[in-house]
Amino acid sequence: MRRRVMLLAAALVMAILWPAPVGAQTETLVTGAGEGNFPPDASYLGVPLNGLTLGMGLSVAGGWAIGQFQSTLVGVSAFGLEQDIQIEGHATSSVPSEPNTAIFSGTCTVELGDGTPPVPNVPFRVVVAVNAEGTGRLTLTLGTTSLPAVTVNEGSMTIR
């Protein structure tokens, strides 16, 4: 748990302090730290998922993105024990989106939490939709696997 908090804090600090590219006239800042629940029957690589925690801090504009995305997918192993799948990503691109929504992608490292070596350079895509309360929905795609949208109901997310 302490590692998650430290990763979330580091990602937010990096996003705030990281210099924006020259000419970033329409830069949008995307930040957040929180947790949410997957709908029933969600799974990743055969691991049933219950929820996730997330931390993100990045800038997006004109097709580029720079910053960090971190998430822990909380699942249940074949032995009935909690299995935490760690996702640590570097955002590099974005697409234009509607107000209060951000879409960004890049590559990440996936650590399945089952003792197997981490898998580097996995493409990821995130769609974040924030409501007036600062919570909302997050949809994550890892490689070719699109996970169901998560309702983020704890913590806070901003797009500005």
C-alpha positions as CSV (number, residue, x, y, z in Angstrom):
1,M,0.0,0.0,0.0
2,R,2.8,2.4,0.9
3,R,4.4,1.7,-2.5
4,R,1.2,2.6,-4.3
5,V,0.9,5.9,-2.4
6,M,4.5,6.8,-3.2
7,L,4.0,6.0,-6.9
8,L,0.8,8.1,-7.1
9,A,2.6,11.0,-5.4
10,A,5.6,10.8,-7.6
11,A,3.5,10.6,-10.8
12,L,1.5,13.7,-9.8
13,V,4.7,15.7,-8.9
14,M,6.3,14.7,-12.2
15,A,3.3,15.8,-14.2
16,I,3.2,19.2,-12.5
17,L,6.9,19.9,-12.8
18,W,7.6,18.3,-16.2
19,P,8.2,21.1,-18.8
20,A,5.7,21.3,-21.6
21,P,6.9,21.3,-25.2
22,V,7.4,24.6,-26.9
23,G,4.2,25.8,-28.6
24,A,1.8,23.9,-26.3
25,Q,-1.0,26.4,-26.7
26,T,-3.9,24.1,-26.1
27,E,-2.3,22.0,-23.3
28,T,-4.7,20.1,-21.1
29,L,-3.6,18.8,-17.7
30,V,-5.0,15.4,-16.5
31,T,-4.4,14.4,-12.9
32,G,-6.0,12.0,-10.5
33,A,-5.6,9.5,-7.7
34,G,-8.4,7.2,-6.8
35,E,-10.0,3.9,-6.9
36,G,-13.1,2.2,-8.4
37,N,-14.9,-1.0,-9.0
38,F,-15.1,-3.1,-12.2
39,P,-18.5,-4.5,-13.2
40,P,-19.1,-8.2,-12.6
41,D,-17.3,-10.7,-14.9
42,A,-14.3,-8.3,-15.6
43,S,-11.0,-10.1,-16.1
44,Y,-7.5,-9.7,-17.4
45,L,-5.5,-12.6,-18.7
46,G,-7.8,-15.0,-16.9
47,V,-7.6,-13.1,-13.5
48,P,-11.1,-12.1,-12.3
49,L,-10.9,-8.3,-11.4
50,N,-12.8,-6.5,-8.6
51,G,-11.4,-3.0,-8.8
52,L,-8.5,-0.7,-9.4
53,T,-6.5,2.0,-7.9
54,L,-5.0,4.7,-10.1
55,G,-2.6,7.6,-10.2
56,M,-2.0,9.8,-13.2
57,G,-0.3,13.1,-14.0
58,L,0.1,14.2,-17.5
59,S,-0.3,16.9,-20.1
60,V,-2.0,16.4,-23.5
61,A,-2.3,18.6,-26.5
62,G,-2.2,18.4,-30.3
63,G,-1.7,14.6,-30.5
64,W,1.1,14.4,-27.9
65,A,1.0,13.5,-24.3
66,I,3.7,13.5,-21.7
67,G,3.4,12.1,-18.2
68,Q,2.7,9.0,-16.1
69,F,-0.2,6.6,-15.6
70,Q,-0.1,4.0,-12.8
71,S,-2.8,1.5,-11.9
72,T,-3.2,-1.5,-9.8
73,L,-5.8,-4.0,-11.0
74,V,-7.1,-5.8,-7.9
75,G,-8.1,-9.4,-8.7
76,V,-8.4,-12.8,-7.3
77,S,-5.8,-15.6,-8.0
78,A,-6.7,-19.2,-8.9
79,F,-6.0,-19.9,-5.2
80,G,-8.7,-17.4,-4.0
81,L,-6.1,-14.8,-2.8
82,E,-5.8,-11.2,-3.8
83,Q,-3.7,-10.7,-6.9
84,D,-2.5,-7.2,-7.6
85,I,-1.6,-6.5,-11.3
86,Q,0.7,-3.5,-11.5
87,I,0.5,-1.2,-14.5
88,E,3.2,1.5,-14.9
89,G,2.9,3.6,-18.1
90,H,4.4,6.5,-19.9
91,A,1.9,8.5,-22.0
92,T,3.2,9.7,-25.4
93,S,0.1,10.5,-27.5
94,S,-3.4,11.7,-27.3
95,V,-6.5,12.3,-29.4
96,P,-8.9,15.2,-29.3
97,S,-11.8,14.5,-27.1
98,E,-15.0,16.1,-25.7
99,P,-15.0,18.5,-22.7
100,N,-14.2,16.8,-19.4
101,T,-12.8,13.8,-21.3
102,A,-9.1,12.9,-22.0
103,I,-7.9,10.1,-24.2
104,F,-4.2,9.2,-24.1
105,S,-1.9,6.3,-24.8
106,G,1.6,5.0,-24.6
107,T,3.5,2.0,-23.4
108,C,3.5,0.4,-20.0
109,T,5.1,-2.4,-18.0
110,V,2.6,-5.0,-16.7
111,E,3.6,-7.0,-13.6
112,L,1.0,-9.8,-13.1
113,G,1.7,-10.2,-9.4
114,D,2.0,-14.0,-9.8
115,G,5.8,-14.3,-9.7
116,T,6.3,-14.2,-13.4
117,P,8.7,-11.5,-14.8
118,P,7.2,-8.1,-15.7
119,V,6.2,-7.6,-19.3
120,P,7.6,-4.3,-20.7
121,N,6.4,-2.2,-23.7
122,V,2.7,-3.2,-23.6
123,P,0.7,-0.6,-25.5
124,F,-2.0,1.0,-23.4
125,R,-4.9,3.4,-24.0
126,V,-6.9,5.3,-21.3
127,V,-10.2,7.2,-21.6
128,V,-11.0,9.4,-18.6
129,A,-14.3,11.1,-18.2
130,V,-14.7,13.4,-15.2
131,N,-18.0,14.6,-13.7
132,A,-18.6,17.8,-11.7
133,E,-17.8,16.0,-8.4
134,G,-14.3,15.1,-9.6
135,T,-15.0,11.4,-10.0
136,G,-16.1,9.7,-13.1
137,R,-15.2,6.8,-15.4
138,L,-12.0,5.3,-16.6
139,T,-11.6,2.8,-19.4
140,L,-8.3,1.0,-19.9
141,T,-7.0,-1.0,-22.8
142,L,-3.9,-3.1,-22.4
143,G,-2.5,-4.5,-25.6
144,T,-5.5,-5.9,-27.4
145,T,-7.6,-6.4,-24.2
146,S,-10.2,-3.7,-23.5
147,L,-11.3,-3.8,-19.9
148,P,-14.8,-2.7,-19.0
149,A,-15.2,0.9,-17.7
150,V,-14.5,1.5,-14.1
151,T,-16.6,3.9,-12.0
152,V,-14.0,5.9,-10.0
153,N,-15.9,6.6,-6.8
154,E,-13.0,7.4,-4.4
155,G,-10.4,10.1,-4.8
156,S,-10.4,12.8,-7.4
157,M,-9.6,13.3,-11.1
158,T,-9.3,16.6,-13.0
159,I,-9.1,17.6,-16.6
160,R,-8.3,21.3,-17.2
